[in-house]
Amino acid sequence: MNTDTYKFSEEKTLKDFTTKVVDEKAKKKLKKVRKEISELQDKMYAEGKYSVLICLQGMDTAGKDSLIREVFKDVNARGVVVHSFKVPTELELKHDFLWRHYIALPAKGKISVFNRTHYENVLVTRVHPEYVFSENIPIVKSLDDLNDEFYHSRMDRINQFEKHISDNGTIVLKFFLNLSKDEQKNRLLRRLNIPEKNWKFSAGDLKERKLWDKYQDCYEDLLNRTSTYYAPWYVVPADDKPTARLLVAKTLLEELKKYNFKEPRLSSKVINQIDEFKAQLNNE
């Protein structure tokens, strides 16, 4: 399972990526991978030089929530923070579109997971451009101003944002959970058929489903324009949840291993006093 297979490049389109890969041993393999992630995060925390930003995007029912739960289950609670970005608040709308994401970035040593991300600002707002009016931007006077140039300019700002945080020690990995329309239908029906799952269903999911092709076009455009060497996109087949989780976890593990994190060494003065400290404790 070569994770580089799923890395997006300008030469590819979404049609080049499958939505379903099944590894029958995915659950068992994930247990081992997530323990290794936990160990590396401990070292990263102790070293205090790098942080990690995981960006998750996908259509409704793509499995973002359960992926976060399963992949990061073994990571120390102090080491991972999850942010789920909803409709911007009144305060957030008083700032530029990246502000609320910037203040949620991980501190050094920690992992932040963005469940939906700053890319909603060139995705949902592109499918529903009228949403941008709530940002009260001086240059936006009508829907005509919300053209390709507007959204491509935003993507340029996003690239600059990610380059800036990458240069300052944040490892950025972005995952698009590539779900098929048929599988989404099955998962929506499951929410309706199982009473315990009813609360997850929203009539708005069906309205957005009718815009499937528009969303796919917008995703392909942003993938082409924002997959960079410092913040790559991975198109993860999401029809089989256990395999999707394993692919994300393996990609993260392979990336973390590149940094050779090391715990800081004690000063020579403290090392020379270790026997003394042991004696103090043993003689209490």
MOHU-V915284 format. One record per residue. N is the residue number from 0. SS is DSSP state (a for helix, b for strand, c for the rest). Layout:
n: [N | N]
ss: [SS | SS]
This chain:
n: [0 | 1 | 2 | 3 | 4 | 5 | 6 | 7 | 8 | 9 | 10 | 11 | 12 | 13 | 14 | 15 | 16 | 17 | 18 | 19 | 20 | 21 | 22 | 23 | 24 | 25 | 26 | 27 | 28 | 29 | 30 | 31 | 32 | 33 | 34 | 35 | 36 | 37 | 38 | 39 | 40 | 41 | 42 | 43 | 44 | 45 | 46 | 47 | 48 | 49 | 50 | 51 | 52 | 53 | 54 | 55 | 56 | 57 | 58 | 59 | 60 | 61 | 62 | 63 | 64 | 65 | 66 | 67 | 68 | 69 | 70 | 71 | 72 | 73 | 74 | 75 | 76 | 77 | 78 | 79 | 80 | 81 | 82 | 83 | 84 | 85 | 86 | 87 | 88 | 89 | 90 | 91 | 92 | 93 | 94 | 95 | 96 | 97 | 98 | 99 | 100 | 101 | 102 | 103 | 104 | 105 | 106 | 107 | 108 | 109 | 110 | 111 | 112 | 113 | 114 | 115 | 116 | 117 | 118 | 119 | 120 | 121 | 122 | 123 | 124 | 125 | 126 | 127 | 128 | 129 | 130 | 131 | 132 | 133 | 134 | 135 | 136 | 137 | 138 | 139 | 140 | 141 | 142 | 143 | 144 | 145 | 146 | 147 | 148 | 149 | 150 | 151 | 152 | 153 | 154 | 155 | 156 | 157 | 158 | 159 | 160 | 161 | 162 | 163 | 164 | 165 | 166 | 167 | 168 | 169 | 170 | 171 | 172 | 173 | 174 | 175 | 176 | 177 | 178 | 179 | 180 | 181 | 182 | 183 | 184 | 185 | 186 | 187 | 188 | 189 | 190 | 191 | 192 | 193 | 194 | 195 | 196 | 197 | 198 | 199 | 200 | 201 | 202 | 203 | 204 | 205 | 206 | 207 | 208 | 209 | 210 | 211 | 212 | 213 | 214 | 215 | 216 | 217 | 218 | 219 | 220 | 221 | 222 | 223 | 224 | 225 | 226 | 227 | 228 | 229 | 230 | 231 | 232 | 233 | 234 | 235 | 236 | 237 | 238 | 239 | 240 | 241 | 242 | 243 | 244 | 245 | 246 | 247 | 248 | 249 | 250 | 251 | 252 | 253 | 254 | 255 | 256 | 257 | 258 | 259 | 260 | 261 | 262 | 263 | 264 | 265 | 266 | 267 | 268 | 269 | 270 | 271 | 272 | 273 | 274 | 275 | 276 | 277 | 278 | 279 | 280 | 281 | 282 | 283]
ss: [c | c | a | a | a | a | b | c | c | c | c | c | c | a | a | a | c | c | c | c | c | c | c | c | c | a | a | a | a | a | a | a | a | a | a | a | a | a | a | a | a | a | a | a | a | a | a | c | c | c | b | b | b | b | b | b | b | b | c | c | c | c | c | a | a | a | a | a | a | a | a | c | c | c | c | c | a | a | a | b | b | b | b | b | c | c | c | c | c | c | c | a | a | a | c | c | c | c | a | a | a | a | c | c | c | c | c | c | c | c | b | b | b | b | b | c | c | a | a | a | a | a | c | a | a | a | a | c | a | a | a | a | a | a | a | c | c | c | c | c | c | c | a | a | a | c | c | a | a | a | a | a | a | a | a | a | a | a | a | a | a | a | a | a | a | a | a | c | c | b | b | b | b | b | b | b | b | b | c | c | a | a | a | a | a | a | a | a | a | a | a | a | a | c | a | a | a | a | a | a | c | c | a | a | a | a | a | a | a | c | c | a | a | a | a | a | a | a | a | a | a | a | a | a | a | a | c | c | c | c | c | c | b | b | b | b | b | c | c | c | a | a | a | a | a | a | a | a | a | a | a | a | a | a | a | a | a | c | c | c | c | c | c | c | c | c | c | a | a | a | a | a | c | a | a | a | a | a | a | a | a | a | c | c]
